[in-house]
Amino acid sequence: MNYLEAADPQVADLIQKETQRQALVLRMIPSENYASDAVLAACGSILANKYSEGYPKARYYQGQEFIDGVESLAQERARDLFGAEHANVQPYSGSPANMAVYLGLLGKTGRVMGMDLAAGGHLTHGAKASFSGTYYDVRHYGLQRDSGMIDYDAARQLALEFRPQMIFTGASSFPRIIDFAAFGEIAREVGAYLIADISHISGLCISGDHPHPFPHVDVITFTTHKLLRGPRGGMILCSQELAPKIDKAVFPGLQGGPHDQTTAAIAVALKEAASPEYSQYCHQVVKNAAALAQGLLDRDFTLVTGGTDNHLALIDCGANGLTGKVLAEACEAAGIVANANKIPFDPRPANDPSGFRLGTPALTSRGMKEAEMDLIAGLVAQVAANMNDASALANIKEMVADLCAGFPAPGIHL
Ligand SMILES: Cc1ncc(COP(=O)(O)O)c(C=O)c1O
């Protein structure tokens, strides 16, 4: 930071302010976290200076003796950690990773099934607004209206009628276990590739808090910057058989040179994730989400599916006469930062939906536990009761800052 302050005080000042913000607020967007100092160091290293199109030992530029070592290490650690035959660690992020799977396994067009955005799926699982719903013929499976759980029978029926070539599973805002084995049966029955996008739950699949997608799926994709606590990036895991198709789709199909500094930081994050402490962390993420959900239920909030099995909870704000957006904005004024979100069968539009999505990965990285989650549920209730009272919200923000001061965040140095 000293170099940056001297060279560019404006950028340094903005980073300093964002550092303060990340220290002093409760960061509860379920897809965010705190990367360690070691991950940040690798990510900000001189590896950013290098170009290395291609793969280890098959590059299009010279000078790769150490870069090959970095990428090979990241691949090896990913294979070991997830029990995969092959790892591609080059996707620039989660969406490009998913795009590479479409391109590699289907080519330019094809029939795909994915979970609906409103049901908790991701844009890249076939939403019309994304490349996936624009170029591919997509049908969505969804949830049972009464329970909010995935409707596997309806998904199977749809698959039998539609005969997809590829089925995407995984979610951005689904608070329950995904039955990869059930999807595996459906995919085999119709001869479709099965993909698990575990961006949100990658860590839980490592720690055993969520069933592992292998051996039920053909391909796993995920972002490296959510629960995994790595840099912003993406990864694809698959069999040796599918590896050439996937690798060719990533490079040269979609990307040029890999971001070697990111690859190094991914390698560091994978080493951290292989430790017993990381599994403990994931167990605590789940326990904290359960405590948060219970705390919210105790205070008369309504949760989609009535609770959670993973790292997030989704409030149906309509039951409290609110929308997700107004609650998200009032919570932000009180130092609780999460996001408005669609809920299943949401009658409201995406820019002002009914849901408010809260997650525990970042708070758990600060060392918070069940007692703090109950306290935070109480603070959210106080916000909901004082939506238009700026001074009440400011008071809550002070309480939040006091709470945060007791739980220093990894990688944050004030
Ligand atoms: C399930 C899932 N897949 C893919 C992505 C896309 O990741 P990125 O924003 O890095 O492109 C996300 C992002 O939130 C996600 O939740």
PDBQT file of the ligand as one rigid body, heavy atoms in Angstrom, charges set to zero:
ROOT
HETATM    1  C1  LIG A 501     -23.856 -20.953  -8.914  1.00  0.00    +0.000 C 
HETATM    2  C2  LIG A 501     -23.016 -19.891  -9.574  1.00  0.00    +0.000 A 
HETATM    3  N1  LIG A 501     -22.405 -20.184 -10.723  1.00  0.00    +0.000 NA
HETATM    4  C3  LIG A 501     -21.666 -19.280 -11.387  1.00  0.00    +0.000 A 
HETATM    5  C4  LIG A 501     -21.495 -18.012 -10.884  1.00  0.00    +0.000 A 
HETATM    6  C5  LIG A 501     -20.744 -17.004 -11.718  1.00  0.00    +0.000 C 
HETATM    7  O1  LIG A 501     -19.583 -16.593 -11.192  1.00  0.00    +0.000 OA
HETATM    8  P1  LIG A 501     -18.878 -15.241 -11.676  1.00  0.00    +0.000 P 
HETATM    9  O2  LIG A 501     -19.673 -14.117 -11.096  1.00  0.00    +0.000 OA
HETATM   10  O3  LIG A 501     -17.519 -15.388 -11.101  1.00  0.00    +0.000 OA
HETATM   11  O4  LIG A 501     -18.877 -15.242 -13.171  1.00  0.00    +0.000 OA
HETATM   12  C6  LIG A 501     -22.099 -17.656  -9.670  1.00  0.00    +0.000 A 
HETATM   13  C7  LIG A 501     -21.907 -16.298  -9.131  1.00  0.00    +0.000 C 
HETATM   14  O5  LIG A 501     -22.454 -15.837  -8.215  1.00  0.00    +0.000 OA
HETATM   15  C8  LIG A 501     -22.890 -18.623  -8.998  1.00  0.00    +0.000 A 
HETATM   16  O6  LIG A 501     -23.536 -18.326  -7.875  1.00  0.00    +0.000 OA
ENDROOT
TORSDOF 0
